[in-house]
Structure formats: C-alpha cells, structure tokens
C-alpha cells in the first residue's frame, strides 16, 4: 500500500513539475520563513541563476543580488495578503503576483509568486517583424531601433501606436513637410523628434517653437530674425530667427493653428522659396530645413471658416500623422506606467511600486489629458505616498481618478487572458500557418488551434 501511495505521489510531483515547466511566466514557491522551495526554468532565465542556485536560499540573499522582486514578496510575508504590482528585475519590468497559501489552521504556509514580463508582446512583435523582408530603401533606410524608442520615451504596445511608428519610419526617409495632429498631451513633439532622429538630419538641430506661447508682436522677429536697428530695443548685431537656426535640421512649429494670418503668408513664402528675409532686412538668405508642424485643432475646419490660409494648409499637410488619444490605446498604459515610475524613482531617489488595483483604475479612466496627465499623476503619487507601494487610498486622496477597487483573482485571470489573446492575434497576423504560429510561441500546434477557437480568432 505504501509503495502505491509513494508511486502516485511521485507521479503527481512529476506532473506538477511538467506543468510548471510548460509555463512561460516565472514561478517561485517560498515557505513562510522566506526560503525558496521550488522554481521553474522561466524563473531561472529571469533571475540569471539556475534552479539549483535559487532553491534553498533565503529571499533576502537573492533580493540583495537584485534577482527577486524586493517589495512584493516581503509585503506578503509580513501582511499575509496578496500583493500585485510592477517591479524591475535585472533591468526588465515584470507584473509580480505574490499570493499567500494558508494551512488548515489559518497559518501562513507558503507564498506563490508569478513573474510576467509585461514587454513580452513587444519583443515577440519585434522578432516577428525582423523576419519580414523590408522594402529596399538602399542607404536611406534607417530603422526605428529599440534604443531610439527608449531614448525618445516612445511606448507602442498598441496596434494604433505601432501604425503611427510605421508611418513615422516611412516619413523619416524623405524631406516632405509633415503635419502631426492629436489631442493635447498625446506626444506630438515626441513623434516629431523621432522622425528627426531616424532621418538624414539626425545630426542637425531640432528647433522648436510654440506658436501660441509668444506674443504676436514678438513672434515675427523670433521666427524670421531681425537686422540691426530694425526696431527699438533690437540688438546692435541683429539676431537670426528660428528658421535660420534650423538650417540643416528640423523646424518644429507646435500649435501651428495659433500662427497669426500675416505670419502665415511669410511662412508660406519661406516654404516655397526656401529663403528667409529678416525683419528690417533687404536680402534673402537661403535655408535648408525640414518643417514638421503640429496642432490639436481641426485645420480643415479652420480653413472653411477663413481662420487659416488654405494654401498654407495644403503646403503643411503633405503627410499627415494623427496620434490617437490614450483612451483609444489602453494597451500602452501599463508600459507607460512602468516608464514613468522608473523615471521618477530615479529622479527622486525612491523605489516605489504601484499596486495592481491602482493600475486597473488607470486602465478604466478616460485620460482627457492623455500621456501628459498620466505622467503628472504618477509623479504626484510617487512624491506624496508614504509607503513603498502606491495603493488605492493614495489614488483617491491625490487625483480625480476613480478607484476601481481590488477585483481579486478574477482580475488577474482577465489580464492573463487578454494578454494571451493579444499575443495569439498578433502572431496570427504574421504567420501563414498554425504550425508556424506554434513554433513562434513555443507551444504545440493543437494548443494554438484550441486557443484560437477559445478567443474567436480566425485567419483571414
């Protein structure tokens, strides 16, 4: 009898081990004293240590090496409550779900930790796109690299933003005028800088002017420059305008809709002739620059209302890039949260995390101020919150965002399923057969078919 029981327990252990090894997320099981009992291979890849090096060691030793999430596990062991937040491990951001397991007597027995790489979709998308044959652009082709995206603070997990990046990539290869449109705070200047960084003008100047931030009386001299003695108070040597300063680079005119009509005429002439005439000057100067303009207003409607010159509108609107608001691309919210959290933790010397229920509240909010509002809210929460974990109470006290509350395990499963659905949908678009999809995902072909049927994903 004992032999049969031992055999069945051994079989069960082997089955559970196979289950753990089949999961791409990192899994750690820890006892109530903080000793690591079990890890899977995915966890070993994440931490950089083998299963043998992890098993049997105390989490305090591993946290000191930066191999384990420092906040989540400690919170569960102390408070004996589930903790779900984003943490950085070895320079990568993970969704950490740490859940307590209790004995029949109600005592804390173990803690199970799941580590999900929140950038896995982006990495898979990048690897799949790399296998596609790019159009032959010769020496002019400058791909938008991950390094450029990170340096410029660009986040694009959503399909909508990936389309924007693809268009920006194409536009960067030519010198056509570009009109970037979108609501306040969506990142129009970020896209303009990205185009500049990926173009043959990347080593030239990027000159920015907010047309609505300078009084009309000063705007002309600021934009086109002036000659000595052009007006009272002018510098004795004169001053080059921003158009001249952009020579060899990019001139970015933000809020172009606020440019006065009389200056619209002068700007149109500069764009047509590629020459600038300073205020009080008599001689034109050749300039070589690329113009990128941006606005949050409807220029077409302004043209119909005779508030903006039609000829200038068509000159500007050679290529139009419309950036969707954040409420239409909520897949970008989590990576944006991670980016801003790291930014302000580094800036102020903190190591704060954001709980999953607060993240869920962020995802339900409409964000009328878009990315700029999200950045400001996170900075405020990082600065004001007293603990290392930003919770719902901090959100309710310091923002107008409604608190969604803790949805518990159901919310976690929803996140996992949504991620799985997005991943399979994306791979389906880039692979010709379910066998290719299985190879890309590292799962069996039958599992791919079952998942596609579960989520209603069909091949076009």
N, C-alpha and C positions, 0 to 999 in steps of 0.2 A: 504493500500500500504506500509506504513511504517513498519507495522508488518511483512509483507512478506520479505521486504528488510532486516530487523533485523534478521529474522529467517535464511535467506540464508547466511548472513554474519556470524552468529553463527555457521552454518553448515560448512562454509568454514574454520573458525577458528579451529573447531574440527578436520576437515580433515587434515589441516596443522599440527596440534598437533600430530595426529596419524602418519603422515609422519616423523616428527622429532623424535618421539619415536621409530620408526622402524629402524632408522639408528644407527649403532654401533659406528660411529665416534662421538666425542663430538661436539656439535654445540652451538655457543653463538651468540646472536644478541645484538649489542650495539648501543646506539644513539650517535649523534655527540658530546655530552658533556662527553661521556665515561661511561654513566650509563648502566648497564646490563638490557636489556628488556626481553629476552627470553633465556632459556637454556633447553636442553633435559636431559633425565636421564643419558645418557652416559657421558655427561659433569659433572654431579654431582658425578658420580663414579670416574672420573679422578681427580677432584679437591678435593674430600673428603668433600665437602659441599653440602647440599641439595639445591634443586631448590629455595626454599624459602629464604635460606641464601644468595644465589647468586643474585637473582633478586632484582633490585632496588638499589644495591650497586655500588659505583664507582670503576672503574677498578684499580685505584691507591691503594685503600684499599685492594683489592684482590691480586694485584701483591706483596704488602708488605708481604702477608701471603704465597707467593710462590705458589698460586693456579692458576694463569693465566700466559700465555706467556708474559714475560716482554717487549720484543722488538717488536714483530710483530704488536700488536695492537697499540702501541704508534706510530710506523712508519706510519701506515695507517691514523691515526687521524691527524698527523702533515703534511705528504706529500700528503695525499689524493690519494695514489696509492696502488695497490695491492702488498702485501708482502707475499712471500712463503719461509719458512726456517724451519730448525730443532731447536727445543727448548726443554729444560729439564723442566718437571713439576713434582714435588713430586718424584724426583729421576728416572723418566722414560722419554724416548726420544720420541717426537711427531713431525710429519710433520705438521707445522702450516700454514694454508692457510687463510690469512686475506684479504677480498675483500671489497672495498667501494661500497656503493649504493647511487646514487645521485638522487636528486629531479628533477622535470621537468625544474627548473631554473638553474640546474647545481651545486646546493649546496650539500655538503655532508650531507646525511640524516641518514644513518646507516652504520654499519660495520658488516659483517657476518664472523665469524671465525669458521673454521673446524679444529678439532684436530684429527689426525690419528696416532694411536700407531704403530710405524714402526717395533716393535718387536712382533706384534700380531701373525704373522705367526709362529715365533719360539715358542711362548708359546703354541699355539694350537698344533703344531707338538709334543712338549714335552708331553702335556697332552694325546695326542692320543697314543704316543709311550709307555707311562706309563701303558696304558690299555692292551698292548700286553703282552703275557706271555713270560718272558725272559727265555733263556736257563738256565738249572740248572748247575751252576758252583760252587755250595757249598759255602764254606767260602772264596774261592778265588775271587769271583765276586766283583769287585769294579767299580761301575757305574761312568761314567763321569758326575759329577754333574754340575749344573749351576754355583755354587760357584767356582769350579775348572776352568771352562771355563773363567769366569770373571777374576780370579786371574792370569791366564796364558795369558790373552789377546787374546783368541781364538774367532773368529767370524765364524759362519757356518749357514748362511741362505740358501745358495745354496745347491742343491742336491749333487753336486760334493764334496763339503767340508763335508757334512754330511756322505758321504761314507768314506771319509778319517777318520773322527772321529769314525765311527763304526769299521773300521779296527784297529785303534789305541786302541780302547776299548778292542777288542779281543786280540790284541798283548800284551797288558799290563798284561794279566793274566798269561803269560808264560815268560820264560827267553831266548827265541830264539834271535839270532842276527837279527838286523833289518837294512835294507838299505833304507834311505829316499832320494828320488830323486825329482828334480824340478828345475825350473829356479832360478836365483839369486833373493832373496827378497821375495820368496813365503811363508817363515815361516817354514823352515825345522827344525830349532832349537826349535821353539815353539812346534811343534808336538813331538819332542824328549822329551822335558821337560814334556809334557802332559802324554806321556807313562810312564815316571818315576813317576809322581805324582799319577797315578792310579794303580801302581804296588805294590808288597810287598817290593819293595826297596825305597818306597817314603820317608822313614826317613833316608836313606843313602845319601852319597854325589853324586852330579851330577858334574862330571869333564869334562870340555870342552877343546878341543884343535883344533885350525885351522891349519891343516897340511901345508897349503900354506903360513902361516904368519910367520914361524920361519925358519931361515937359516938351510940348510941341516946339517951343521957341528954341530949345537946345538940340532937338533931335536931328535937324538937318546937318548942323556942324559936327555932331557926334558920328553921324553915318557917313558923310561925304568929306569931312575935314574942312579946314579954312586956311586962307592965306594970311600973312602978317597984316595987321591993321584992318582986317575985314569988318570988325565991329568993335565997339567999346569993350575993353576987358580982354580982347584977344591976345594970345601970347605973341611976343615980338617975332618969334621964328615961325609962327603958324603951327598947324597941327594936322597930321594925317588922320583921315577918318577910318572907320572900321572896315570899309570896303577896301581901302589901300592895305590895311594891316592884314587882311585875309588873302593877300596876293600869294599864290602858290598853295593855298589851303582851302578851307571851307568857311563860308559866312553863314551862320545860323541865325535867322530872324524869327524869334519867338513872338507869339501874339501878333502875327502879321496883319490881322484884321484891324488892329488899332493904329496902323500907319496912316497919317493924315493924307487926304487926297492929293494935295500939292506935292507931297514927297513920293506918292505912288508914281506920279509922272516922271520924276527924276530917276527913281529906281528902275522903271521900265526902260528908260533911255540907257542906263548903265548896263542892264542885262542885254539889250540889243546890240550896243556898240562895244561893250567890254572896255569902256573908258569912263573915268570919273572926273568930274570938274569940281574942285573945291569951292566953298563959299568965298566970294570975292576974287576968284581966280579967272584967268583968261585962257589957260592952256589945259587941254585934256591930258590925262595920264592913263596909259594902258594898264589894265589889271587882269590878272588870270586867277579867277577864284570859282569855286562851285557854290551855288546857293541852295540851301535847304531852309524852307520856311515851315512854320508850324502855327496851328490855331485850334482853339476849342469851339470856334463858331462856324456856322454854315456860310462859307464864302459864296457859294452859288446863289443862296437866298439874298445875301447882301448885294450881289451884282444886280439881281432883279429889282431890288429896292433902291438902286443907284447909290449905294453906300460904299461900293468898292468897284474899282475900274475893271471892266470886262477884259480889256486887252492884257492887263497885268495878271488877272486871274488865270487866263489861258497860258500866259508865259510861265507862271509859277507851277501850274498844275500839269506839267508834262508827265510826271509819275506821281501817283497819289498812294500814300501808305496810311491806312486807317487802323489805329490801335484800339482794340475793343476794351471796354471798361472791365474792371476786376470782377464785377458781379457776373460777367459772361464767361469768365475763365477761372473758375474757382479751384481748378486743379493746380493753379500756380500759388495758391495761398500758403500751403504748408512749406514748400521750399522758400518762399519769400519770408515767412516767419523765421525759419532757420537762419537765413542770411542776415536778417536784421538783428536777430537775437545774438548771433556771433559778433556782429558789428558793435553793438552797444555793450556787450560784455567785455570786449577788448578795449573799448573806449573808456569805460568807467572802472575797469578792474574787477568786474563781477564774474560769477559763474552761475548765473540764474537759468532756470529752466521754465518751460510753460507746460502746464498740465493739459492732458488730452481734452478735458471738458471745456477749457478755455479755447483750445484750437477749434473744437466743434462749434462754439459760439461764433468764432471768427468766420467759419465757413457758412454759417446761416445769415450773417449780416450782409447788407447790400453794398456797403462801402461807397457812399456817394463821393467821398474824396479820393477814392481809388488807392493806388500804391502809396502815395504820399501820406494819406490818412493812416494806413496800416503801419507805416514806418513810425509815424508820430505816436500812435497808440502804444506800440511795443517799447519805444524809448521811454515813454511815461511810466509804463508798468515796471520796466527794469529799474528805473530810478527810484520809484516810490515804494514798491513792495518790500516788506521787511524780511520775508523768508527767501530761501533759495529757490522755492517753487512758486511760480505765479499761479494763483488759484482763482476760482470764480469770484470770491469776495473782493479781491483786488480789482477785478474787471468791473464789477458793479459800482465800486466806490470811485473809480478813476476814469470812466468812459461812459458814453451814451449807448454802448453796445449791450444788448440784452444777453443775460446769462442763460445758456441752454441747459445747464444742469448736467449731472453725471448720468449718462444713459447706460452705464454699466457694460456687461459683456456683449449685449446686443449691438451696441455702437461699435465695439471693436470688430465684431464679425462683419458688420456693414462695411467698415473701412477695408478690411481684408478682401471682401468680395468685390468691392468697387475697384480696388487696385488690380485684382486678378482679371476682372472683366476688361479694364482698360488695356492691360498688358496683352491679353489674347486678341483683342480687337486690333491693336497696333500691329502685332506680328502677322495677323491675317492679311493686313493690307500690303505687307512687304514680302510674303512668301506665296509661292504658286500652289503648293500642296500642303496637306495636313502633315505629311512626313517631314517636310522642310520646317514647318512650324514646331513640330516635336523636337527636332534637332536644335532649333534656336532656343527653345525653352528648357531643354534638358529633361523632358518628360516623355512618356510613351505616346504613340500615335492614337491609341484608343482613349487615353486621358484627354487629349486635345479634342477629339470628337465629342466626348461627353461634356466637356466644359463649354464648347461652342453651342451644343444643344441646350445646356442649362441656362446660358445667358442670351440665347436667341441670336447668336452671331452667325451670319450666313456669308458665303463667299459670293462676290459679285461676278 
